[in-house]
């Protein structure tokens, strides 16, 4: 999903989710917290507005700090739109 990195993010994410991630960082590998932490990151960085505009470039830069994986994300978006008839 979205990897949480850095002590500050672990602390903030853990507080938001009610879990001590500083002392238990491996908990983010559990499906429940993997999904919730990805949602936390998405919300914290206000990515919905970019997603609503199909702005994959900005979302990729916010998540990865660069454009690594951009082509794959574009292909996934194109396929999802095709599947859902959007």
PDB file of N, CA, C and O in Angstrom:
ATOM      1  N   UNK A   1       0.856  -1.160   0.000  1.00  0.00           N
ATOM      2  CA  UNK A   1       0.000   0.000   0.000  1.00  0.00           C
ATOM      3  C   UNK A   1       0.905   1.227   0.000  1.00  0.00           C
ATOM      4  O   UNK A   1       1.640   1.426  -0.967  1.00  0.00           O
ATOM      5  N   UNK A   2       0.886   2.043   1.019  1.00  0.00           N
ATOM      6  CA  UNK A   2       1.783   3.197   1.109  1.00  0.00           C
ATOM      7  C   UNK A   2       2.693   2.978   2.307  1.00  0.00           C
ATOM      8  O   UNK A   2       2.224   2.822   3.434  1.00  0.00           O
ATOM      9  N   UNK A   3       3.992   2.969   2.056  1.00  0.00           N
ATOM     10  CA  UNK A   3       4.947   2.721   3.134  1.00  0.00           C
ATOM     11  C   UNK A   3       5.115   3.984   3.979  1.00  0.00           C
ATOM     12  O   UNK A   3       5.339   5.075   3.455  1.00  0.00           O
ATOM     13  N   UNK A   4       5.003   3.815   5.274  1.00  0.00           N
ATOM     14  CA  UNK A   4       5.248   4.907   6.211  1.00  0.00           C
ATOM     15  C   UNK A   4       6.731   4.873   6.562  1.00  0.00           C
ATOM     16  O   UNK A   4       7.262   3.824   6.927  1.00  0.00           O
ATOM     17  N   UNK A   5       7.397   6.012   6.451  1.00  0.00           N
ATOM     18  CA  UNK A   5       8.820   6.070   6.771  1.00  0.00           C
ATOM     19  C   UNK A   5       9.091   7.222   7.730  1.00  0.00           C
ATOM     20  O   UNK A   5       8.371   8.220   7.751  1.00  0.00           O
ATOM     21  N   UNK A   6      10.136   7.061   8.511  1.00  0.00           N
ATOM     22  CA  UNK A   6      10.572   8.128   9.413  1.00  0.00           C
ATOM     23  C   UNK A   6       9.881   8.077  10.760  1.00  0.00           C
ATOM     24  O   UNK A   6       8.684   7.804  10.856  1.00  0.00           O
ATOM     25  N   UNK A   7      10.650   8.343  11.791  1.00  0.00           N
ATOM     26  CA  UNK A   7      10.142   8.299  13.166  1.00  0.00           C
ATOM     27  C   UNK A   7       8.959   9.251  13.380  1.00  0.00           C
ATOM     28  O   UNK A   7       7.991   8.907  14.058  1.00  0.00           O
ATOM     29  N   UNK A   8       9.047  10.435  12.803  1.00  0.00           N
ATOM     30  CA  UNK A   8       7.964  11.414  12.968  1.00  0.00           C
ATOM     31  C   UNK A   8       6.657  10.878  12.392  1.00  0.00           C
ATOM     32  O   UNK A   8       5.603  11.017  13.013  1.00  0.00           O
ATOM     33  N   UNK A   9       6.720  10.264  11.205  1.00  0.00           N
ATOM     34  CA  UNK A   9       5.510   9.699  10.600  1.00  0.00           C
ATOM     35  C   UNK A   9       5.006   8.500  11.389  1.00  0.00           C
ATOM     36  O   UNK A   9       3.799   8.334  11.563  1.00  0.00           O
ATOM     37  N   UNK A  10       5.928   7.657  11.871  1.00  0.00           N
ATOM     38  CA  UNK A  10       5.507   6.517  12.689  1.00  0.00           C
ATOM     39  C   UNK A  10       4.781   7.002  13.936  1.00  0.00           C
ATOM     40  O   UNK A  10       3.754   6.440  14.318  1.00  0.00           O
ATOM     41  N   UNK A  11       5.306   8.030  14.564  1.00  0.00           N
ATOM     42  CA  UNK A  11       4.693   8.570  15.774  1.00  0.00           C
ATOM     43  C   UNK A  11       3.318   9.168  15.467  1.00  0.00           C
ATOM     44  O   UNK A  11       2.340   8.867  16.152  1.00  0.00           O
ATOM     45  N   UNK A  12       3.245  10.013  14.441  1.00  0.00           N
ATOM     46  CA  UNK A  12       1.976  10.659  14.096  1.00  0.00           C
ATOM     47  C   UNK A  12       0.930   9.648  13.638  1.00  0.00           C
ATOM     48  O   UNK A  12      -0.233   9.724  14.036  1.00  0.00           O
ATOM     49  N   UNK A  13       1.345   8.707  12.804  1.00  0.00           N
ATOM     50  CA  UNK A  13       0.425   7.683  12.320  1.00  0.00           C
ATOM     51  C   UNK A  13      -0.063   6.824  13.486  1.00  0.00           C
ATOM     52  O   UNK A  13      -1.254   6.536  13.604  1.00  0.00           O
ATOM     53  N   UNK A  14       0.869   6.421  14.340  1.00  0.00           N
ATOM     54  CA  UNK A  14       0.504   5.607  15.500  1.00  0.00           C
ATOM     55  C   UNK A  14      -0.491   6.308  16.400  1.00  0.00           C
ATOM     56  O   UNK A  14      -1.455   5.698  16.861  1.00  0.00           O
ATOM     57  N   UNK A  15      -0.262   7.589  16.652  1.00  0.00           N
ATOM     58  CA  UNK A  15      -1.204   8.351  17.488  1.00  0.00           C
ATOM     59  C   UNK A  15      -2.575   8.422  16.833  1.00  0.00           C
ATOM     60  O   UNK A  15      -3.598   8.282  17.503  1.00  0.00           O
ATOM     61  N   UNK A  16      -2.594   8.641  15.523  1.00  0.00           N
ATOM     62  CA  UNK A  16      -3.874   8.718  14.805  1.00  0.00           C
ATOM     63  C   UNK A  16      -4.625   7.391  14.842  1.00  0.00           C
ATOM     64  O   UNK A  16      -5.855   7.364  14.884  1.00  0.00           O
ATOM     65  N   UNK A  17      -3.872   6.288  14.825  1.00  0.00           N
ATOM     66  CA  UNK A  17      -4.497   4.961  14.792  1.00  0.00           C
ATOM     67  C   UNK A  17      -4.628   4.334  16.172  1.00  0.00           C
ATOM     68  O   UNK A  17      -5.211   3.259  16.317  1.00  0.00           O
ATOM     69  N   UNK A  18      -4.085   5.007  17.191  1.00  0.00           N
ATOM     70  CA  UNK A  18      -4.174   4.482  18.555  1.00  0.00           C
ATOM     71  C   UNK A  18      -3.272   3.289  18.813  1.00  0.00           C
ATOM     72  O   UNK A  18      -3.599   2.414  19.615  1.00  0.00           O
ATOM     73  N   UNK A  19      -2.120   3.254  18.121  1.00  0.00           N
ATOM     74  CA  UNK A  19      -1.175   2.147  18.256  1.00  0.00           C
ATOM     75  C   UNK A  19       0.220   2.740  18.443  1.00  0.00           C
ATOM     76  O   UNK A  19       0.580   3.706  17.769  1.00  0.00           O
ATOM     77  N   UNK A  20       0.999   2.170  19.347  1.00  0.00           N
ATOM     78  CA  UNK A  20       2.363   2.638  19.551  1.00  0.00           C
ATOM     79  C   UNK A  20       3.257   2.016  18.475  1.00  0.00           C
ATOM     80  O   UNK A  20       3.762   0.905  18.633  1.00  0.00           O
ATOM     81  N   UNK A  21       3.439   2.752  17.387  1.00  0.00           N
ATOM     82  CA  UNK A  21       4.248   2.242  16.282  1.00  0.00           C
ATOM     83  C   UNK A  21       5.736   2.448  16.507  1.00  0.00           C
ATOM     84  O   UNK A  21       6.557   1.807  15.850  1.00  0.00           O
ATOM     85  N   UNK A  22       6.090   3.326  17.419  1.00  0.00           N
ATOM     86  CA  UNK A  22       7.509   3.513  17.731  1.00  0.00           C
ATOM     87  C   UNK A  22       8.063   2.239  18.361  1.00  0.00           C
ATOM     88  O   UNK A  22       9.145   1.779  17.997  1.00  0.00           O
ATOM     89  N   UNK A  23       7.314   1.670  19.310  1.00  0.00           N
ATOM     90  CA  UNK A  23       7.752   0.443  19.975  1.00  0.00           C
ATOM     91  C   UNK A  23       7.359  -0.820  19.221  1.00  0.00           C
ATOM     92  O   UNK A  23       7.915  -1.890  19.468  1.00  0.00           O
ATOM     93  N   UNK A  24       6.404  -0.703  18.303  1.00  0.00           N
ATOM     94  CA  UNK A  24       5.906  -1.869  17.558  1.00  0.00           C
ATOM     95  C   UNK A  24       5.831  -1.569  16.060  1.00  0.00           C
ATOM     96  O   UNK A  24       4.751  -1.684  15.479  1.00  0.00           O
ATOM     97  N   UNK A  25       6.929  -1.192  15.418  1.00  0.00           N
ATOM     98  CA  UNK A  25       6.865  -0.808  14.001  1.00  0.00           C
ATOM     99  C   UNK A  25       6.405  -1.927  13.074  1.00  0.00           C
ATOM    100  O   UNK A  25       5.841  -1.658  12.013  1.00  0.00           O
ATOM    101  N   UNK A  26       6.636  -3.160  13.456  1.00  0.00           N
ATOM    102  CA  UNK A  26       6.236  -4.274  12.593  1.00  0.00           C
ATOM    103  C   UNK A  26       4.722  -4.414  12.480  1.00  0.00           C
ATOM    104  O   UNK A  26       4.233  -5.118  11.596  1.00  0.00           O
ATOM    105  N   UNK A  27       3.975  -3.756  13.361  1.00  0.00           N
ATOM    106  CA  UNK A  27       2.500  -3.805  13.275  1.00  0.00           C
ATOM    107  C   UNK A  27       1.991  -3.248  11.948  1.00  0.00           C
ATOM    108  O   UNK A  27       0.904  -3.609  11.497  1.00  0.00           O
ATOM    109  N   UNK A  28       2.782  -2.360  11.317  1.00  0.00           N
ATOM    110  CA  UNK A  28       2.350  -1.821  10.028  1.00  0.00           C
ATOM    111  C   UNK A  28       2.342  -2.874   8.927  1.00  0.00           C
ATOM    112  O   UNK A  28       1.767  -2.651   7.862  1.00  0.00           O
ATOM    113  N   UNK A  29       2.963  -3.997   9.169  1.00  0.00           N
ATOM    114  CA  UNK A  29       2.945  -5.085   8.194  1.00  0.00           C
ATOM    115  C   UNK A  29       1.658  -5.900   8.277  1.00  0.00           C
ATOM    116  O   UNK A  29       1.347  -6.665   7.365  1.00  0.00           O
ATOM    117  N   UNK A  30       0.913  -5.740   9.363  1.00  0.00           N
ATOM    118  CA  UNK A  30      -0.367  -6.432   9.508  1.00  0.00           C
ATOM    119  C   UNK A  30      -1.399  -5.744   8.625  1.00  0.00           C
ATOM    120  O   UNK A  30      -1.433  -4.518   8.526  1.00  0.00           O
ATOM    121  N   UNK A  31      -2.238  -6.549   7.987  1.00  0.00           N
ATOM    122  CA  UNK A  31      -3.156  -5.998   6.988  1.00  0.00           C
ATOM    123  C   UNK A  31      -4.004  -4.852   7.522  1.00  0.00           C
ATOM    124  O   UNK A  31      -4.180  -3.842   6.842  1.00  0.00           O
ATOM    125  N   UNK A  32      -4.533  -5.004   8.741  1.00  0.00           N
ATOM    126  CA  UNK A  32      -5.418  -3.952   9.241  1.00  0.00           C
ATOM    127  C   UNK A  32      -4.706  -2.612   9.316  1.00  0.00           C
ATOM    128  O   UNK A  32      -5.239  -1.597   8.866  1.00  0.00           O
ATOM    129  N   UNK A  33      -3.516  -2.602   9.876  1.00  0.00           N
ATOM    130  CA  UNK A  33      -2.803  -1.329   9.988  1.00  0.00           C
ATOM    131  C   UNK A  33      -2.161  -0.901   8.683  1.00  0.00           C
ATOM    132  O   UNK A  33      -1.964   0.293   8.460  1.00  0.00           O
ATOM    133  N   UNK A  34      -1.831  -1.841   7.819  1.00  0.00           N
ATOM    134  CA  UNK A  34      -1.299  -1.471   6.504  1.00  0.00           C
ATOM    135  C   UNK A  34      -2.343  -0.641   5.760  1.00  0.00           C
ATOM    136  O   UNK A  34      -2.024   0.398   5.182  1.00  0.00           O
ATOM    137  N   UNK A  35      -3.578  -1.103   5.781  1.00  0.00           N
ATOM    138  CA  UNK A  35      -4.656  -0.388   5.101  1.00  0.00           C
ATOM    139  C   UNK A  35      -4.966   0.937   5.794  1.00  0.00           C
ATOM    140  O   UNK A  35      -5.115   1.966   5.136  1.00  0.00           O
ATOM    141  N   UNK A  36      -5.061   0.909   7.116  1.00  0.00           N
ATOM    142  CA  UNK A  36      -5.374   2.133   7.848  1.00  0.00           C
ATOM    143  C   UNK A  36      -4.262   3.174   7.732  1.00  0.00           C
ATOM    144  O   UNK A  36      -4.540   4.368   7.619  1.00  0.00           O
ATOM    145  N   UNK A  37      -3.014   2.731   7.759  1.00  0.00           N
ATOM    146  CA  UNK A  37      -1.908   3.684   7.650  1.00  0.00           C
ATOM    147  C   UNK A  37      -1.858   4.309   6.252  1.00  0.00           C
ATOM    148  O   UNK A  37      -1.517   5.483   6.107  1.00  0.00           O
ATOM    149  N   UNK A  38      -2.196   3.526   5.231  1.00  0.00           N
ATOM    150  CA  UNK A  38      -2.257   4.082   3.878  1.00  0.00           C
ATOM    151  C   UNK A  38      -3.350   5.145   3.802  1.00  0.00           C
ATOM    152  O   UNK A  38      -3.157   6.201   3.200  1.00  0.00           O
ATOM    153  N   UNK A  39      -4.486   4.860   4.409  1.00  0.00           N
ATOM    154  CA  UNK A  39      -5.564   5.847   4.457  1.00  0.00           C
ATOM    155  C   UNK A  39      -5.164   7.087   5.233  1.00  0.00           C
ATOM    156  O   UNK A  39      -5.492   8.208   4.842  1.00  0.00           O
ATOM    157  N   UNK A  40      -4.446   6.882   6.348  1.00  0.00           N
ATOM    158  CA  UNK A  40      -3.957   8.007   7.141  1.00  0.00           C
ATOM    159  C   UNK A  40      -3.037   8.878   6.300  1.00  0.00           C
ATOM    160  O   UNK A  40      -3.184  10.101   6.293  1.00  0.00           O
ATOM    161  N   UNK A  41      -2.080   8.264   5.583  1.00  0.00           N
ATOM    162  CA  UNK A  41      -1.143   9.019   4.751  1.00  0.00           C
ATOM    163  C   UNK A  41      -1.889   9.783   3.658  1.00  0.00           C
ATOM    164  O   UNK A  41      -1.607  10.955   3.408  1.00  0.00           O
ATOM    165  N   UNK A  42      -2.836   9.116   3.014  1.00  0.00           N
ATOM    166  CA  UNK A  42      -3.630   9.728   1.944  1.00  0.00           C
ATOM    167  C   UNK A  42      -4.365  10.955   2.472  1.00  0.00           C
ATOM    168  O   UNK A  42      -4.344  12.016   1.849  1.00  0.00           O
ATOM    169  N   UNK A  43      -5.008  10.804   3.615  1.00  0.00           N
ATOM    170  CA  UNK A  43      -5.768  11.907   4.210  1.00  0.00           C
ATOM    171  C   UNK A  43      -4.841  13.022   4.677  1.00  0.00           C
ATOM    172  O   UNK A  43      -5.102  14.197   4.418  1.00  0.00           O
ATOM    173  N   UNK A  44      -3.761  12.662   5.364  1.00  0.00           N
ATOM    174  CA  UNK A  44      -2.804  13.647   5.890  1.00  0.00           C
ATOM    175  C   UNK A  44      -2.256  14.529   4.771  1.00  0.00           C
ATOM    176  O   UNK A  44      -2.036  15.724   4.965  1.00  0.00           O
ATOM    177  N   UNK A  45      -2.040  13.934   3.606  1.00  0.00           N
ATOM    178  CA  UNK A  45      -1.472  14.670   2.481  1.00  0.00           C
ATOM    179  C   UNK A  45      -2.520  15.198   1.503  1.00  0.00           C
ATOM    180  O   UNK A  45      -2.186  15.707   0.433  1.00  0.00           O
ATOM    181  N   UNK A  46      -3.791  15.070   1.886  1.00  0.00           N
ATOM    182  CA  UNK A  46      -4.912  15.613   1.108  1.00  0.00           C
ATOM    183  C   UNK A  46      -4.830  15.208  -0.368  1.00  0.00           C
ATOM    184  O   UNK A  46      -4.891  16.053  -1.261  1.00  0.00           O
ATOM    185  N   UNK A  47      -4.692  13.915  -0.601  1.00  0.00           N
ATOM    186  CA  UNK A  47      -4.512  13.412  -1.965  1.00  0.00           C
ATOM    187  C   UNK A  47      -5.814  13.285  -2.751  1.00  0.00           C
ATOM    188  O   UNK A  47      -5.773  13.113  -3.970  1.00  0.00           O
ATOM    189  N   UNK A  48      -6.965  13.363  -2.089  1.00  0.00           N
ATOM    190  CA  UNK A  48      -8.231  13.233  -2.820  1.00  0.00           C
ATOM    191  C   UNK A  48      -8.387  14.276  -3.918  1.00  0.00           C
ATOM    192  O   UNK A  48      -8.861  13.968  -5.012  1.00  0.00           O
ATOM    193  N   UNK A  49      -7.990  15.505  -3.628  1.00  0.00           N
ATOM    194  CA  UNK A  49      -8.171  16.564  -4.632  1.00  0.00           C
ATOM    195  C   UNK A  49      -7.356  16.261  -5.889  1.00  0.00           C
ATOM    196  O   UNK A  49      -7.801  16.543  -7.002  1.00  0.00           O
ATOM    197  N   UNK A  50      -6.164  15.688  -5.714  1.00  0.00           N
ATOM    198  CA  UNK A  50      -5.348  15.312  -6.869  1.00  0.00           C
ATOM    199  C   UNK A  50      -5.943  14.107  -7.586  1.00  0.00           C
ATOM    200  O   UNK A  50      -5.948  14.048  -8.816  1.00  0.00           O
ATOM    201  N   UNK A  51      -6.440  13.156  -6.819  1.00  0.00           N
ATOM    202  CA  UNK A  51      -7.045  11.965  -7.408  1.00  0.00           C
ATOM    203  C   UNK A  51      -8.289  12.345  -8.214  1.00  0.00           C
ATOM    204  O   UNK A  51      -8.533  11.786  -9.283  1.00  0.00           O
ATOM    205  N   UNK A  52      -9.071  13.291  -7.702  1.00  0.00           N
ATOM    206  CA  UNK A  52     -10.263  13.729  -8.418  1.00  0.00           C
ATOM    207  C   UNK A  52      -9.931  14.330  -9.775  1.00  0.00           C
ATOM    208  O   UNK A  52     -10.772  14.347 -10.673  1.00  0.00           O
ATOM    209  N   UNK A  53      -8.707  14.822  -9.926  1.00  0.00           N
ATOM    210  CA  UNK A  53      -8.261  15.421 -11.185  1.00  0.00           C
ATOM    211  C   UNK A  53      -7.396  14.467 -12.005  1.00  0.00           C
ATOM    212  O   UNK A  53      -6.836  14.854 -13.031  1.00  0.00           O
ATOM    213  N   UNK A  54      -7.288  13.198 -11.541  1.00  0.00           N
ATOM    214  CA  UNK A  54      -6.410  12.213 -12.189  1.00  0.00           C
ATOM    215  C   UNK A  54      -4.967  12.712 -12.252  1.00  0.00           C
ATOM    216  O   UNK A  54      -4.243  12.400 -13.197  1.00  0.00           O
ATOM    217  N   UNK A  55      -4.552  13.479 -11.255  1.00  0.00           N
ATOM    218  CA  UNK A  55      -3.205  14.042 -11.219  1.00  0.00           C
ATOM    219  C   UNK A  55      -2.234  13.026 -10.610  1.00  0.00           C
ATOM    220  O   UNK A  55      -1.775  13.177  -9.478  1.00  0.00           O
ATOM    221  N   UNK A  56      -1.944  12.008 -11.382  1.00  0.00           N
ATOM    222  CA  UNK A  56      -1.087  10.923 -10.920  1.00  0.00           C
ATOM    223  C   UNK A  56       0.341  11.419 -10.678  1.00  0.00           C
ATOM    224  O   UNK A  56       1.029  10.914  -9.791  1.00  0.00           O
ATOM    225  N   UNK A  57       0.784  12.391 -11.454  1.00  0.00           N
ATOM    226  CA  UNK A  57       2.131  12.918 -11.288  1.00  0.00           C
ATOM    227  C   UNK A  57       2.327  13.500  -9.889  1.00  0.00           C
ATOM    228  O   UNK A  57       3.305  13.168  -9.219  1.00  0.00           O
ATOM    229  N   UNK A  58       1.431  14.345  -9.447  1.00  0.00           N
ATOM    230  CA  UNK A  58       1.556  14.959  -8.116  1.00  0.00           C
ATOM    231  C   UNK A  58       1.433  13.911  -7.022  1.00  0.00           C
ATOM    232  O   UNK A  58       2.199  13.930  -6.058  1.00  0.00           O
ATOM    233  N   UNK A  59       0.489  13.006  -7.155  1.00  0.00           N
ATOM    234  CA  UNK A  59       0.316  11.950  -6.150  1.00  0.00           C
ATOM    235  C   UNK A  59       1.586  11.104  -6.050  1.00  0.00           C
ATOM    236  O   UNK A  59       2.044  10.791  -4.951  1.00  0.00           O
ATOM    237  N   UNK A  60       2.145  10.741  -7.188  1.00  0.00           N
ATOM    238  CA  UNK A  60       3.370   9.938  -7.195  1.00  0.00           C
ATOM    239  C   UNK A  60       4.512  10.684  -6.522  1.00  0.00           C
ATOM    240  O   UNK A  60       5.265  10.094  -5.748  1.00  0.00           O
ATOM    241  N   UNK A  61       4.649  11.959  -6.805  1.00  0.00           N
ATOM    242  CA  UNK A  61       5.712  12.753  -6.182  1.00  0.00           C
ATOM    243  C   UNK A  61       5.530  12.859  -4.671  1.00  0.00           C
ATOM    244  O   UNK A  61       6.505  12.803  -3.922  1.00  0.00           O
ATOM    245  N   UNK A  62       4.294  13.012  -4.224  1.00  0.00           N
ATOM    246  CA  UNK A  62       4.038  13.110  -2.782  1.00  0.00           C
ATOM    247  C   UNK A  62       4.337  11.780  -2.097  1.00  0.00           C
ATOM    248  O   UNK A  62       4.941  11.756  -1.025  1.00  0.00           O
ATOM    249  N   UNK A  63       3.925  10.689  -2.702  1.00  0.00           N
ATOM    250  CA  UNK A  63       4.129   9.379  -2.089  1.00  0.00           C
ATOM    251  C   UNK A  63       5.584   8.935  -2.194  1.00  0.00           C
ATOM    252  O   UNK A  63       6.153   8.461  -1.211  1.00  0.00           O
ATOM    253  N   UNK A  64       6.191   9.081  -3.363  1.00  0.00           N
ATOM    254  CA  UNK A  64       7.532   8.549  -3.595  1.00  0.00           C
ATOM    255  C   UNK A  64       8.646   9.582  -3.521  1.00  0.00           C
ATOM    256  O   UNK A  64       9.817   9.216  -3.421  1.00  0.00           O
ATOM    257  N   UNK A  65       8.308  10.854  -3.566  1.00  0.00           N
ATOM    258  CA  UNK A  65       9.336  11.877  -3.603  1.00  0.00           C
ATOM    259  C   UNK A  65       9.922  12.062  -4.993  1.00  0.00           C
ATOM    260  O   UNK A  65      10.865  12.834  -5.164  1.00  0.00           O
ATOM    261  N   UNK A  66       9.395  11.385  -5.962  1.00  0.00           N
ATOM    262  CA  UNK A  66       9.850  11.455  -7.348  1.00  0.00           C
ATOM    263  C   UNK A  66       8.817  10.808  -8.241  1.00  0.00           C
ATOM    264  O   UNK A  66       7.645  10.713  -7.875  1.00  0.00           O
ATOM    265  N   UNK A  67       9.237  10.368  -9.394  1.00  0.00           N
ATOM    266  CA  UNK A  67       8.271   9.812 -10.353  1.00  0.00           C
ATOM    267  C   UNK A  67       8.410   8.308 -10.536  1.00  0.00           C
ATOM    268  O   UNK A  67       7.865   7.752 -11.489  1.00  0.00           O
ATOM    269  N   UNK A  68       9.124   7.646  -9.646  1.00  0.00           N
ATOM    270  CA  UNK A  68       9.273   6.199  -9.725  1.00  0.00           C
ATOM    271  C   UNK A  68       7.892   5.531  -9.687  1.00  0.00           C
ATOM    272  O   UNK A  68       7.102   5.793  -8.780  1.00  0.00           O
ATOM    273  N   UNK A  69       7.606   4.679 -10.659  1.00  0.00           N
ATOM    274  CA  UNK A  69       6.333   3.964 -10.708  1.00  0.00           C
ATOM    275  C   UNK A  69       5.213   4.703 -11.410  1.00  0.00           C
ATOM    276  O   UNK A  69       4.085   4.214 -11.456  1.00  0.00           O
ATOM    277  N   UNK A  70       5.503   5.867 -11.956  1.00  0.00           N
ATOM    278  CA  UNK A  70       4.467   6.682 -12.587  1.00  0.00           C
ATOM    279  C   UNK A  70       3.775   5.954 -13.738  1.00  0.00           C
ATOM    280  O   UNK A  70       2.548   5.975 -13.833  1.00  0.00           O
ATOM    281  N   UNK A  71       4.539   5.318 -14.601  1.00  0.00           N
ATOM    282  CA  UNK A  71       3.937   4.622 -15.749  1.00  0.00           C
ATOM    283  C   UNK A  71       2.997   3.501 -15.298  1.00  0.00           C
ATOM    284  O   UNK A  71       1.929   3.309 -15.880  1.00  0.00           O
ATOM    285  N   UNK A  72       3.395   2.771 -14.268  1.00  0.00           N
ATOM    286  CA  UNK A  72       2.534   1.705 -13.742  1.00  0.00           C
ATOM    287  C   UNK A  72       1.242   2.286 -13.185  1.00  0.00           C
ATOM    288  O   UNK A  72       0.161   1.758 -13.445  1.00  0.00           O
ATOM    289  N   UNK A  73       1.347   3.360 -12.428  1.00  0.00           N
ATOM    290  CA  UNK A  73       0.139   3.983 -11.859  1.00  0.00           C
ATOM    291  C   UNK A  73      -0.798   4.452 -12.961  1.00  0.00           C
ATOM    292  O   UNK A  73      -2.013   4.284 -12.856  1.00  0.00           O
ATOM    293  N   UNK A  74      -0.245   5.038 -14.014  1.00  0.00           N
ATOM    294  CA  UNK A  74      -1.076   5.488 -15.127  1.00  0.00           C
ATOM    295  C   UNK A  74      -1.785   4.308 -15.777  1.00  0.00           C
ATOM    296  O   UNK A  74      -2.966   4.398 -16.111  1.00  0.00           O
ATOM    297  N   UNK A  75      -1.078   3.220 -15.953  1.00  0.00           N
ATOM    298  CA  UNK A  75      -1.683   2.024 -16.556  1.00  0.00           C
ATOM    299  C   UNK A  75      -2.788   1.465 -15.665  1.00  0.00           C
ATOM    300  O   UNK A  75      -3.836   1.054 -16.165  1.00  0.00           O
ATOM    301  N   UNK A  76      -2.564   1.446 -14.351  1.00  0.00           N
ATOM    302  CA  UNK A  76      -3.600   0.958 -13.424  1.00  0.00           C
ATOM    303  C   UNK A  76      -4.828   1.864 -13.450  1.00  0.00           C
ATOM    304  O   UNK A  76      -5.958   1.377 -13.426  1.00  0.00           O
ATOM    305  N   UNK A  77      -4.613   3.166 -13.499  1.00  0.00           N
ATOM    306  CA  UNK A  77      -5.747   4.088 -13.565  1.00  0.00           C
ATOM    307  C   UNK A  77      -6.524   3.889 -14.861  1.00  0.00           C
ATOM    308  O   UNK A  77      -7.753   3.825 -14.852  1.00  0.00           O
ATOM    309  N   UNK A  78      -5.808   3.793 -15.962  1.00  0.00           N
ATOM    310  CA  UNK A  78      -6.478   3.589 -17.252  1.00  0.00           C
ATOM    311  C   UNK A  78      -7.302   2.307 -17.248  1.00  0.00           C
ATOM    312  O   UNK A  78      -8.431   2.284 -17.739  1.00  0.00           O
ATOM    313  N   UNK A  79      -6.733   1.245 -16.692  1.00  0.00           N
ATOM    314  CA  UNK A  79      -7.442  -0.045 -16.631  1.00  0.00           C
ATOM    315  C   UNK A  79      -8.654   0.036 -15.720  1.00  0.00           C
ATOM    316  O   UNK A  79      -9.719  -0.481 -16.056  1.00  0.00           O
ATOM    317  N   UNK A  80      -8.503   0.676 -14.574  1.00  0.00           N
ATOM    318  CA  UNK A  80      -9.620   0.806 -13.635  1.00  0.00           C
ATOM    319  C   UNK A  80     -10.770   1.593 -14.277  1.00  0.00           C
ATOM    320  O   UNK A  80     -11.935   1.223 -14.131  1.00  0.00           O
ATOM    321  N   UNK A  81     -10.446   2.651 -14.969  1.00  0.00           N
ATOM    322  CA  UNK A  81     -11.487   3.436 -15.648  1.00  0.00           C
ATOM    323  C   UNK A  81     -12.195   2.603 -16.703  1.00  0.00           C
ATOM    324  O   UNK A  81     -13.408   2.706 -16.882  1.00  0.00           O
ATOM    325  N   UNK A  82     -11.429   1.782 -17.394  1.00  0.00           N
ATOM    326  CA  UNK A  82     -12.019   0.912 -18.412  1.00  0.00           C
ATOM    327  C   UNK A  82     -12.973  -0.085 -17.762  1.00  0.00           C
ATOM    328  O   UNK A  82     -14.088  -0.284 -18.244  1.00  0.00           O
ATOM    329  N   UNK A  83     -12.545  -0.701 -16.688  1.00  0.00           N
ATOM    330  CA  UNK A  83     -13.357  -1.701 -15.988  1.00  0.00           C
ATOM    331  C   UNK A  83     -14.649  -1.077 -15.463  1.00  0.00           C
ATOM    332  O   UNK A  83     -15.720  -1.675 -15.562  1.00  0.00           O
ATOM    333  N   UNK A  84     -14.540   0.133 -14.905  1.00  0.00           N
ATOM    334  CA  UNK A  84     -15.701   0.777 -14.306  1.00  0.00           C
ATOM    335  C   UNK A  84     -16.484   1.648 -15.289  1.00  0.00           C
ATOM    336  O   UNK A  84     -17.483   2.258 -14.909  1.00  0.00           O
ATOM    337  N   UNK A  85     -16.046   1.712 -16.534  1.00  0.00           N
ATOM    338  CA  UNK A  85     -16.764   2.474 -17.547  1.00  0.00           C
ATOM    339  C   UNK A  85     -16.725   3.962 -17.301  1.00  0.00           C
ATOM    340  O   UNK A  85     -17.703   4.665 -17.556  1.00  0.00           O
ATOM    341  N   UNK A  86     -15.605   4.447 -16.808  1.00  0.00           N
ATOM    342  CA  UNK A  86     -15.476   5.880 -16.506  1.00  0.00           C
ATOM    343  C   UNK A  86     -14.763   6.579 -17.640  1.00  0.00           C
ATOM    344  O   UNK A  86     -14.553   7.791 -17.584  1.00  0.00           O
TER     345      UNK A  86
END
